[in-house]
Amino acid sequence: MAKSIWGNINTCFEIGIEICRLMEAGGKSKGADDHHEVEKMMDGVFLMSNDKEVLIAVKAETAKQHLSDTAITSLYCEEKNGHFVYQGAAATIPLFELSRVDASVRNFIVSEESLRATLCGNYPEYVKSHNLTAPPDAQIKNADAPLYLFLQKQLDQAADETRAQVADLQHAQSHTNEFDRGTFDDVLDLER
């Protein structure tokens, strides 16, 4: 299963990097199949997404300039074509660090609370290490917020999934009701 996930990530990443080469500075673009969207968060940092995945790609030079060694380690990302690629929860560490140095990255984060909750829930060692060296006002404090909903794209995907689940339940319920009515009517006919 891990290979198929990374295969999808690599496909999204490769399409996204090609789009980044063609894209004007600060632009937003869709891939040739209109399923892969790329947004420039700051110089050397891109948000790439499709209907199922959200990836953050950071150019190696940008990463070395702005990210901690912890954020760059292979435990959190995959290095490909001169970029560090982060998916899902793994994007929280670089996004947290980049949001501290660039306002344009901060603008992408729609829920600081969800970002902190995701950091605390998934990377407690990172949070502890960060808090040991950070002044009190810059420490990461846990928040009572949902995990993985710190970017607008994640919120949109969660809303789409919820709508799909509700539609599936309504569809299943309508078939159940039709079946139940039919069965009930058959029982009544038998009693007559």
C-alpha positions as CSV (number, residue, x, y, z in Angstrom):
1,M,0.0,0.0,0.0
2,A,2.8,2.4,0.8
3,K,4.2,2.1,-2.7
4,S,0.8,3.0,-4.3
5,I,0.5,6.1,-2.1
6,W,4.0,7.2,-3.0
7,G,3.3,6.5,-6.6
8,N,0.3,8.9,-6.5
9,I,2.4,11.4,-4.6
10,N,5.2,11.2,-7.2
11,T,2.7,11.5,-10.1
12,C,1.2,14.6,-8.5
13,F,4.6,16.0,-7.7
14,E,6.0,15.5,-11.2
15,I,3.0,17.1,-12.8
16,G,3.2,19.9,-10.3
17,I,6.9,20.6,-10.8
18,E,6.4,20.8,-14.5
19,I,3.5,23.2,-14.0
20,C,5.7,25.3,-11.7
21,R,8.3,25.6,-14.5
22,L,5.6,27.0,-16.8
23,M,3.8,29.1,-14.3
24,E,4.3,32.8,-13.8
25,A,5.6,34.0,-10.4
26,G,2.9,34.0,-7.7
27,G,0.4,32.3,-10.0
28,K,-2.1,29.5,-9.7
29,S,-2.3,26.9,-12.3
30,K,-4.1,23.6,-13.1
31,G,-2.5,20.6,-14.7
32,A,-3.1,19.3,-18.2
33,D,-5.8,17.0,-16.9
34,D,-7.2,19.8,-14.7
35,H,-7.0,17.5,-11.6
36,H,-3.7,18.8,-10.2
37,E,-3.6,22.3,-8.9
38,V,-0.4,24.1,-8.0
39,E,-0.2,27.3,-6.0
40,K,3.0,29.2,-5.2
41,M,3.1,29.8,-1.4
42,M,6.4,31.7,-1.5
43,D,9.6,31.6,-3.6
44,G,10.6,27.9,-3.7
45,V,7.5,26.6,-1.9
46,F,4.5,25.1,-3.7
47,L,1.2,23.7,-2.6
48,M,0.1,20.9,-4.9
49,S,-3.2,19.1,-4.7
50,N,-5.7,17.0,-6.5
51,D,-9.0,15.6,-5.3
52,K,-7.4,13.3,-2.8
53,E,-3.9,14.6,-1.9
54,V,-2.3,17.8,-0.6
55,L,1.4,18.0,-1.0
56,I,3.9,20.7,-0.1
57,A,7.1,20.9,-2.2
58,V,10.0,23.0,-1.0
59,K,13.1,23.6,-3.2
60,A,16.2,22.2,-1.5
61,E,17.8,25.7,-1.4
62,T,14.7,27.2,0.3
63,A,14.5,24.3,2.7
64,K,18.2,24.6,3.8
65,Q,17.7,28.4,4.2
66,H,14.4,28.4,6.2
67,L,13.8,24.9,7.7
68,S,15.3,23.1,10.6
69,D,17.2,19.8,10.2
70,T,14.2,18.0,11.7
71,A,11.9,19.3,9.0
72,I,14.4,18.2,6.3
73,T,15.0,14.7,7.6
74,S,13.8,11.7,5.5
75,L,11.4,10.7,8.3
76,Y,9.1,13.6,7.2
77,C,9.6,13.9,3.5
78,E,10.9,12.5,0.3
79,E,13.6,14.3,-1.7
80,K,12.9,14.4,-5.5
81,N,14.2,16.5,-8.3
82,G,15.8,19.0,-6.0
83,H,12.6,19.4,-3.8
84,F,11.5,18.1,-0.5
85,V,8.0,16.8,-0.7
86,Y,5.7,16.6,2.3
87,Q,2.2,15.0,2.3
88,G,-0.6,15.2,4.9
89,A,0.5,15.5,8.5
90,A,4.2,15.7,7.5
91,A,3.5,19.1,6.0
92,T,2.8,20.6,9.4
93,I,6.4,21.0,10.5
94,P,7.6,22.8,7.3
95,L,4.4,24.9,7.2
96,F,4.8,25.9,10.8
97,E,8.4,26.9,10.3
98,L,7.8,28.7,7.0
99,S,4.8,30.5,8.4
100,R,7.2,32.0,11.0
101,V,9.4,33.6,8.3
102,D,7.0,34.4,5.5
103,A,3.6,36.1,5.7
104,S,2.4,34.6,2.4
105,V,2.7,31.1,3.9
106,R,0.8,32.3,6.9
107,N,-2.0,33.4,4.6
108,F,-2.4,29.8,3.4
109,I,-3.0,28.5,7.0
110,V,-6.7,29.0,7.7
111,S,-6.5,27.4,11.2
112,E,-3.5,27.9,13.4
113,E,-5.2,25.9,16.0
114,S,-5.5,22.8,13.7
115,L,-1.9,23.2,12.7
116,R,-0.8,23.2,16.4
117,A,-3.1,20.3,17.2
118,T,-1.7,18.3,14.3
119,L,1.9,19.1,15.4
120,C,1.2,18.1,19.0
121,G,-0.8,15.0,18.0
122,N,1.6,13.7,15.4
123,Y,5.0,15.1,16.4
124,P,5.3,15.5,20.2
125,E,9.1,15.0,20.1
126,Y,9.4,17.9,17.6
127,V,7.1,20.1,19.8
128,K,9.1,19.3,22.9
129,S,12.4,20.0,21.2
130,H,11.0,23.3,19.7
131,N,9.6,24.4,23.1
132,L,12.9,23.8,24.9
133,T,14.7,26.4,22.7
134,A,11.8,28.8,21.9
135,P,10.9,31.8,24.1
136,P,7.6,31.4,26.0
137,D,5.6,33.5,23.4
138,A,6.9,31.4,20.5
139,Q,6.2,28.0,22.0
140,I,3.8,25.5,20.5
141,K,0.8,25.0,22.7
142,N,-1.7,22.3,22.0
143,A,-5.2,23.4,20.8
144,D,-8.6,21.8,21.0
145,A,-9.1,21.6,17.2
146,P,-9.5,19.0,14.5
147,L,-6.4,17.5,13.0
148,Y,-5.3,18.0,9.4
149,L,-7.7,20.9,8.7
150,F,-5.2,23.8,8.7
151,L,-5.2,24.5,4.9
152,Q,-8.3,25.6,2.9
153,K,-7.8,22.7,0.5
154,Q,-8.0,20.3,3.4
155,L,-11.2,21.9,4.6
156,D,-12.7,21.7,1.1
157,Q,-11.7,18.0,0.8
158,A,-13.3,17.3,4.2
159,A,-16.5,19.1,3.2
160,D,-16.6,17.2,-0.1
161,E,-16.1,13.9,1.8
162,T,-18.9,14.7,4.2
163,R,-21.2,15.7,1.4
164,A,-20.5,12.4,-0.3
165,Q,-21.0,10.4,2.8
166,V,-24.3,12.1,3.5
167,A,-25.4,11.5,-0.1
168,D,-24.5,7.8,0.2
169,L,-26.4,7.5,3.5
170,Q,-29.4,9.2,2.0
171,H,-29.3,6.9,-1.0
172,A,-28.9,3.8,1.2
173,Q,-31.8,5.1,3.4
174,S,-34.1,5.6,0.4
175,H,-33.4,2.1,-0.8
176,T,-33.9,0.7,2.7
177,N,-37.2,2.5,3.0
178,E,-38.4,1.2,-0.4
179,F,-37.4,-2.3,0.6
180,D,-39.1,-2.0,4.0
181,R,-42.3,-0.6,2.5
182,G,-42.4,-3.4,0.0
183,T,-41.8,-6.1,2.6
184,F,-44.4,-4.6,4.9
185,D,-47.0,-4.4,2.1
186,D,-46.3,-8.1,1.2
187,V,-46.8,-9.1,4.9
188,L,-50.1,-7.2,4.9
189,D,-51.3,-8.9,1.7
190,L,-50.5,-12.3,3.2
191,E,-52.6,-11.5,6.3
192,R,-55.6,-10.7,4.2
